[in-house]
Each structure stands twice: as structure tokens, then as C-alpha cells.
């Protein structure tokens, strides 16, 4: 695959787009404005409009080549908010590590970016019930000549691995004994793919859903995705589950969102919405995977 093909696929960049977009509409290149200082749910229902944050990470939440904001999380959020009487959903794209700070700065009222629920993040904001669960995987050269399939393999074989900035995979790697000198932090899925195919790293770590999506959009790349696995921390497998994020003060909005999200999960509508983005019913979190447990882990 030629590099100019990659350069035409810049929709994956986390920080390339700073602006707002209406779901289903074109990108709006206006500055972010603060949300209401009062009850976020009441304000959104009154205005029939709400703002969300995304990080331009496919297939979780991104702007496609037509300028439409789409992806698993924005489309699910759109369905939930519609059931709450909120028809207009605007999206602001920021870098992944700025999603929660911008939320707390009231640039938008929710994060819809497939963000993993972790104890550290739970200290900064409030998470919805788990929206999906995903396995971790590695992007490796075709044939996987080093036979690397887990973080423990990366540590043992001392190969280089790429991770995304502010993503959970770096922590998984270091917990498995991967040295800091083996880890390269990159800013996009596109750059991770290029680093693997150029030989600057041996592999790249991300969810299996994300990596399969990258290869689907770059079919000529000389790479493959390993079977998914649960990372191990402190001798225990880590269940990765993502959700939507709200300010801690906005409990009425969070509670209303959770109620409608659960209805989507239980009815099967969620599966219909997310299937185009590579998710299946198998990605629904198991009943024992709760926000409380993930925040306490």
C-alpha cells in the first residue's frame, strides 16, 4: 500500500478536527460554546438539542468523508437522546486526552467516544452503564513471524509496540512487564498501521474492533490482527468495557440516559444500530460487568 493512500484516509486522526458537527449533517467549523449552567437534562429537552464530544477514532466516533459525524457511540447516543425528546445532537471533536477536561469545562454535555471505564477516569467524571465490551488485540506484520499474541509476548521477545496517546493499552503493556523503551505513543490509528508496515514497531495494541476496522479501510496493508484477548493486571484478566461520560453534577441526565440505553440493549435495537461499525451482540457487556465494579477495579 502506498503512503498517499493513507494520507487520503485522515478521518481517523484524534485531533485533526476541532469544531462541531450535527449528526447526519456537515461539519460546522465554529468554536465550541459552553452548555447550560443549569440542569443539563432539562435544558437539552427544552432546547431539543445537546452537545457531545468525540475523538475521531473509528469506529467509535468519527467524522466520515462526507462530513457526517457517525460511529458506534454517536449513533447510540443519537437514539438514546431521541427517546428523551432531544432530536438535535451536535458533536465537537477534540483529542482523546482532552475529552473529559472539555466535558468538565462545559464545552459539551456528554462524551460519546467509546471510552473505557477505568478507576482513574471515574475519579474525574461519571460513566454510564457499560455500553459495550471489547477484547484487546495486536496489529502485526502479515504472518506474525515473531508469533506475538499478548503483552507478555511483547515483553518476553522485547519487540517494539505502538499505543495510542491516553489510551488504556499502555498501562496494560507496562503491567505485563513491557519496558517503557519498547513503547511508542502515537496519535492515530493511521500512524499505528503505518508504523507496523514500515517496520518502525513490530506491533500495535488496541481493541480488536478498532484494528479490524483499520484493516478493513486499508485492505492492501501488509498486516493482520491477532485473536482478541483479555489483558492481565495483577494476575487477573481485565474486562474492557466502554461507556458514555457525563459530569458528576449531571445525575438527572446520566440517570435518564442509562434508562434509555438499557432499553436499547434489552430490545435488540442496540445490535441493529452498531452492526455497521463491526459490533455484534457478543459485544454487549455481561450482566456482572457493571460501572461500579469497573470504577473500583
N, C-alpha and C positions, 0 to 999 in steps of 0.2 A: 504494500500500500504506500502511495506517495504522500509526503507531508502536506502537499497542498490540498489533499482530500481532507486531512484532519483540520486544516485551517478553515475549511468551509463548514465545519461542524462545531462551532463555538458556543452552541446553546447550552453546553454542559458547564461552562465556567461559572463558579460560585459567585464571583464578584463582578462579572462583566456588565451586568445590568443594574443600574441604580436608578430606580424610578418606580412607577406604578403601572399596573395593568388591570383591566377589568377582565374577569374570567370570561372567556369566549370572545373577547374583543382585542383590539390592538394595544400595543404598549403605549402608555401615557408617560411622556418624559417630563413629568412635573415633579417638583420636590415633595418629599413626604411631609404631611402635616399631622399635628397631634390629634389624637382621638379625644372623644368627650372626657371631661374630667369627672363626670357623674357616673351613674350606673351604666356600665358598658352594654349590658343586655337591653335595658330599656331604651338607651339612646339608639342602638342599632335597629331595634324593632320599630322605633318611631321614625327613623330616617329610612328604614328598609335598606340600609347599606352598612357594610362593615369592611374593615381593612385587615388583611392578613400579611404575614411575612413569609417569603420563600428564599431559598438559597441557590436556585438554578442548578439543582442536582437531579438529573434524570435517573430513574423515572418517578422520583418522589415529588418534586415540584419544580417546574422549569418553564421557560418561555420558548415555544416552538418557533419554527422558521417563519410562520405566518404572523407572529407577534402575539399569539394566544397563550395565556397562562394555563397550564394544564399539569397533568401528573396525578399520581395516586392521591396525595394529600389534598391538593386544591380541589380535585373533583369530589372527594368525600366531604370536604368542608362545605363545598357548594351545596351538596344535597342536604347536609345537616342544617345549614343556615336557611335554606329554602323552607324546610319543615318548621323552622322557628319564625317564619314570616319575613325573612331577610333575603331579598332577591338579588341585591347588587353586592358582589364581592370584589373588592379591589385588592391587588397584590403589589407589595413592594419587595424588590429583590435586593438583598444585602449579602455580604459574605457570611459564611456559616457561623463563624465565631462571634458575629455581631447580632445574630438573631434574637437572643434573649436580652442583651443590653438595649437594643432598639425597641423591643416589646416593652420593657420596663420604662423606657423613655417616652412611651405612648405614641410611637410612630405608627403603630397598628395595634389591634386588639387580640390577635392570636397568631401563633406560628403554625404554618401548615407545610412542614418540610421533612416529614418522616424522621423526626429527631428521636434518637434513642433515649429511653427513660433511664437516667442514672442518678445515683445519690447526690453527686455534686451538682447536677442541673436542678434537681428537686429543691436544693437549698436556695436557688435563685428565682424559681418560678413554679407555677402549678401545672401539672400534667393531667391530661385527660385519661380516661381508661385506655389501656393499650389498644391501639388501632390495628396493629399487625405484628407478626413475629417473623424474623428472617434469620437464616443461617449466615455465618461468615464464610467467605471463600477466598481463594487466591487466583489472581491472573498470572499465568506463567507462559513461557515460550511453548510453542507447539511441541507436543510430545513430552513435555515436562522432563527434560533429561536429568535434572537433579532429583527428581521424584520428591519434590517438596509439596506437602499437603496440609501442614499445620504450622502454627507459630513455633512449636517445639522443633520441627524440622528445620525452620529458618535459623533458629538458634544453634542447632547441632551442626548444620552444614555451613554456617557463617556466611550466608548469602545476603545480598542487599535486598531490602523490601521498601516499597513506597507506600505511604499512607496519606490520607487527606488531612489537611490542616483542621485542627479542632475536632476531628472525628475520634470515635472510641477505639479504633483499631491500634493506635499507637500504644495505648495502655494495655491492651491485650498482648501486644508483642513484648513489651518490657516485662510484663508479669510472667511471660513464658521464658524469660532469660535472654531475649534478643537484645544485644548491646545497642546503645544509642548510636554508635558509629555505623551500625548496619542499617539504620533507618533514615530514609529521605522523606521529608514532608513536602508534598506538592499541593497545588491549589485547585486542581481539577481532575476529573476522571479522564479527560482527553490527554492531559500530561502524564497521567499514570500509565495509560496504554502506550503512549509514545516512549516512555522511559523503559518499559519492558521490551518493546520490539526493537528499540535502539541498543539494548543491552546495558543501559546505564544502571538498571537494577535487575535482579533476577525475577522478582515477583512484585505484585501489588495486592494489598489487602483491603477488602470492602465487603459489603453484603453480596451474597450470590445474586440477588435480584439486580443490583446495580451493575455488577460485572457482566452478567449475561446481556443486559441492556446495551452496554458499551460495545460488546462484540456484535450484537445484532445490528447496530448502526454503523459498524466498521467491519463488514464481512471479509474484507481482504487482509485483515491484520493477522500476522503470524503468531497468534496467541490462543490460549484456551483457558477455561475456567475449571478449577478443581472442584470435586464434590464438596458440598457445603458441610460445615461442622460447627459445633458449639465451642467457642474459646474456653480455656480453663484458667481460672484465677483462684489462688489459694487452694489448689487441689480440687476445686468444684467447677462443673460446667456452668458457663454463663449464658443465660437465656437472653437474647437480644430482642427487645420489643420497642417499637416506636409509638409515639402519640403526638397529640396536638398540645400546644403550650399556651398558657394564659398567665396574666398577672395574678399574684396571690390574692390581691384585693377583689378580684372579679369573680367571686364564688358563684353568684347567680348565673353568670354567663357560662362558667365551667359546668355547673350542675345541669343546666338546660342542654348544653352541648352533649354531655355524657349520656343523658337520657335518649336523645335522638340518635346518637352514634350507636348505642346498644341496639336500638330498634333496627338500624341498618344491618348490623351484624346478624341479628337473630332472624331477620326476614329473608336473607339471601340477596337483598339489594346491594349490599356491600360488594359481594363477589362479582356481580354484574358490572358495577362501576369500575372495579380495579383490574379486571381481567385484561383490558387492552394494554395495561402497563406491566404485564408479566407476573402479576399476583394471582394466586388461586385460593380456594377455600382452605387449603393446607396452611396458608399464612395467617389465618385467624388465630389470635392468641388462645391458648388453652385456658380453661376456667381458673386454674390455680395460678396463672400469671396475672398478677394484679399490680396496679400502680404502687400500692402501699409496699408490697414486697420488693419491687424494683427500686423504689426510693430508699429502702432500708438496706439494700444489698451493699 
